[in-house]
Amino acid sequence: MAKQFKIAIADFINDDLAPERKILADLGDVVALDAYDETDLAGRIDDADAIMLYHNVAITAQTIERLSRCRLIVRCGVGFDNVDCRVAGRRGIPVSNVPDYGTEEVADSAMAMALSLARGMHPVNSTLRAGIGPYSYTQVVPLQRLRGQVFAIVGLGRIGTATALRAKAFGMDVAFYDPYRPDGWDKTVGCRRVDRFDDLLAEAHILSLHCPLTDKTRHMINRRTLALMRPGTYLVNTARGDVVDTAVLPDALASGHLAGAGIDVLADEPPLDDNPLVVAWRNPDHPAHHRLILNPHCAFYSEQGLMDMRVKGAAACRNALLGEPIRNLVNCEELAAAGRGGV
């Protein structure tokens, strides 16, 4: 088959592209655009036949309207809030994702953050290094046994379920809120369902977020909802940055209402130096300095997970370019309305 297609990797991946070319080289040219802002894509992506998108850049209507021959936008990851799926669907462009590449890694990372905080390992390591307090367990008094504590999960999808199974192994009382899961899901997983989000917050000893970013979940953790949580709760976010209003976290950590927080994702990455959470985290005199774990959106990462992401994203492009069925479509309704329901 003669080469005829252009496959554009919008961002994040900028090496020799060996995994992608192994799958796609016989169909066309694979190019890495290494964008960090949507404006970096102008004039470089318009003629792409397929687009692989990671998380350093968003593709909005202004870019999608310029796409002249695109057969697929694949979000090489789970969340797809950085692509305007509705506009793409109206233009007949399928959008898919790779929902399973890092399930284990993110669940492991969420548990690692939760355990490092709830068992006192991160705070005491930080204070001892700073020369604060005695070389004694009294640094972390009082800590409670994990068994029986409520590990609360928002969003029981693939990653949320994997996290729940890990928390159960520690003997924790795992409860979840997910209005989109059908009745009986709690019995399948062996966890407690809580029907109201506010009720879950009131129960939680550790709150772990595993929901997508939507209009309903944006800033679902805010000043009001934090106040519903019991004093001394731990918060872990490995989902999407804007699910938490991070501007309210410094005060919650300073007051002790939050005993600690593990944050892997922020609304703006990398954050500006004047981000209130970053300012508090870097300030040795602020409690957040010792009780906040801040990671650079790396919960997803392992060498194997990254390879899964690349290979599955490239495979989706291949199917689209060859007219074969595309897995994991996320804009089916819009495509159907545009007359492409059979994609």
N, C-alpha and C positions, 0 to 999 in steps of 0.2 A: 504493500500500500504506500502510495506517495505521501510524503509529509505535507500536511496542509494546514495544521492548526497551530495556534499560539496559546500556550498555557502560562498564565502569569501568576507567580507567587507574590502576593501583594506586600508581605511584610514578614519580619521575624527570621525567616530562613534565608541565609545569604552565603552558603558554602558552595561546594561543587555540585550540589543537587543530584548526587548519584542515586539516591532512592527514587526520586521522582522520574529521573531520566530512564531508569531501568524499566519503569512501567509505561512511560509515555513517549520515549524518544522515537519510536517508529511511527507515531502519529503527528509529531510536530516539534516545535521548539518550546523548551521550558525556560522561562526567564525569571529571575529574582529581582524584584523592584526595590526591596529593602526600604519601604516607606515608613515614616514615623508620623506622618500627617496626611490627611486625604489630599491636600494640595500637591503632595509629592507624586500623586498618581496621574495628574492631569496630563493628557496627551500620551501617556505611556501604557494605559490599560484599556483605552477605548475600543481597540480592535481585538481584544482577547476573546478567544473562543471558550475558555474556561478560566475561572479565577479561584485560587486557593488563598484563603484569608485566615490570618491568625488573630492576635489580639493587640498588636501595636497601633492599629489604625482602624478607622471606621469607614464603611462605604455607605454613603447616604444617597438621597435622591439625585443630588447634583452629579454624582458619578454614574449612578445606574442609568440615568436618562441619556448618557453619552455612549453607553455600551451598544455597539452596532451589530454584534454577532455572537453574543455570549450565550452559551448553552447551559451553564451551571456556575453558581457561586457556592463553593463548599467552604463552610466555616470549619477549619481544622481544629476542632475543640468542641466543648459541650455547649456553652452559652453562645447565643447568636444575636444578642442585642446590639452588636456593632455592625449589623447590616440591616438595611431597611427592607425587610422581607415583603412588606405589603407592596411597595413600589415595584420591587423585582417581580413579584407575582403578577401584578397588573400588566407588566411588560412581557409576561410569558417566560420569565427567567426562573428556573427552579433554584431554590436555596436548600442545601442540605447541611448536616453537621456530622461530627464524628463523636457520638455520645459515650463511647465505651473505652476510649484509649487510655484514660488515666484514672479509672474508677478506683483501683486499689491504691494508687499513689495518693490521691486526694483524701481518701478515707484514712489512710495511714497517717498523713500529715495532720488531719484534724484531730485524730486521737493523740498524736505526739504532742501537739500544742496543748490539748486539754490536760494530758497527764503531767506535762512539764509545769503547768500552772497549778493544777489542783493538788499535786503532790509536793509543791513548793520548790521544785528543783531549779526552775528558772529564777524566781525571785531571790533565793538564798545564794545562788551562784553569783548573781549580779551584785548583791550587797556585800558579800565577802570580798569580791574582786575590788570593790570600791573602798574596802577597809572599814565598813560600817558594821557595828554590832559584834557580838561574841562569836567565837568559833564553836557553835553549839546549835542543837536542834531547836532551841528556844527562839531562834531567828524566825521560825515559821509557825510558832504556836499562835492560834490553835489550827491544826489541820484535822480534817475528818476522814474516816475510812471511806473509800470509794464505794464499797459494796452497799447497795441500798440507796445510794444517792440518785437523784433524778437526772439522767442524761437526756436532755430535751432536744429534739431535732425538728427543724423546720424544713420540710421538703423531703419526702421519702421516695425519691427516684433511685437511680442506680447507685449514686454515690451516698446518698442518705441511708439507703438500705445497707450498703457495705459498712458504713460507719456504725449503724445500729448493731450489726452483728458483732463488731469489735467491742463496742461498749458492753454488750450483753456478756461477753467473755470475761469481763472484769466484775461481773455480778451486779452491775448497775441496773436501776429501774429505768428502762428506756421508754420514753413517751414521745409521740410525734404529732405534729399538726401538718396536715396536707389535705385541703378540701377537694383535691382532684383525684385522690385515690379512692377506688370503689370500696364499698363495704366488704369486709372480710380480709382486706389487705393486712390488717393488724394480726389476724390469726395466721396468715401465711408467714409473716416475719417473726411473730412471737413477741410483739411489742404492744404497748398501750396506745390507743388512739385518744387524742384530746380534740374535741370538736371546736373549741374556741381558742384562737391565738392568744388572747389575753390570759386565759386560764393556764395555758402551757407556760407562759412567762412566769406566772405566779408560783408554779411548781418547781421550776428549774433550779438545779444547783450548777449545772453546766449547760449552756445553750449553744448548739452548733448549727450553723446555717448552711443549708444545701438546696436552696431554691433558686430558680432563675430570676433574672432582673426583668420585671415588668412594671407597668404603671401601678399595679397593686402592691408590689413588693419594694418599690423604691422608697428608701428611708423608713422601712418598716421597723427598724430599730432606731428610735429617736428619743427625745427627752421624756415624752409621755410613756412610751412602752418600757423604757429602762426603769422608770419609777415603779412599774408593776412588778419588777423582779425583786426577789428577796435580797437584802444586803449580803454582800459576800459572794455573789454569783460570778461565774466565769463565762466569758463570751468568746466564741471562736467563729471566725468568718473565713471560709475557704471557697465561698460561692462567687458573688460579684460585689465589687466595691461599693456601689451605690445602694446596696441593700441596707447598709448602715450609714447613718449620719455621723460620720466620725468626728465632727466638730463637737459633739456632746460627750465624747468618751473621756477627754482629759479631766473634766470635772467629776465624772462618775468614778474614775480611778483615784482621783485625789481624795474624794470623800470616803472611799472604801466601799461604796455601794457596789461597784465592780471590784472584786478582789484581784482580777487580772483579765487580760484580753489577748487573744492570739489573732492577728490580722494578717492574712496573706494577700488580700486584694484591696485596692483603693480605687476610688472613682477616677482619679488622674494618676497615671503611671508613666514615668516616675513622678512622685509628688514634688510640688514646689517646696522650697525651704521654709516658707511661711505657713505651710499647712499646720493648723493648730495641733493636730495629733503628732506630727513629726517634731514640732517645736517642743512639746511636752516630753516626748520619748528621748530627745537628745539632751534634755535639761537634767543634770545630775541631782538637782534639788526637787524635782517633781517626782511623785510616786510612780508615774508612768515609766520613768527611766528604768525602774526595776521590775515593774509588774506588767509590762507590755512586750509581747513578742511581735515584731514587725518584719515580715518577709516580703521579698520582691516578686510576688506572683509566681512562686515556684513550687506550690503544693502539687501541681500536676506532674512535675518532672521526675523521670527516670530515663535512662538511655533507652530502655525497652518501650516505655510509654511514648517517648518522643518519636521513636521509629514507627510505632503503631499509628500515630497521628499523621505522619508524613505518608506512609504507605496507603492507609485507608483513604486519605484525602486524594491522593493521586489516582487510586483505583476508582473513586467516584467520578473523577474527571474523565477517565478512560470510558467508563460506562456511558456517560453523557455524550461524549464525542462520537461514540459508536452507535448511539441510538438505543442502548440497552437500558433496562430499568435502573432507576437511581434509588439507592437505599437512604433512609433517614431524612426524607423531605420534611421541611418545617413550614412551608408556605403552600400547603395543598389547597386550602380554601381559595386563596387568591389565584392560584393556577387554574382551578376549576372554573372560576368566574371568567378567567381570560380564555377559556376554551382549551386548556391544556391539562385537563383532569386525568388523562391517561398516562402522564409522564411516569 
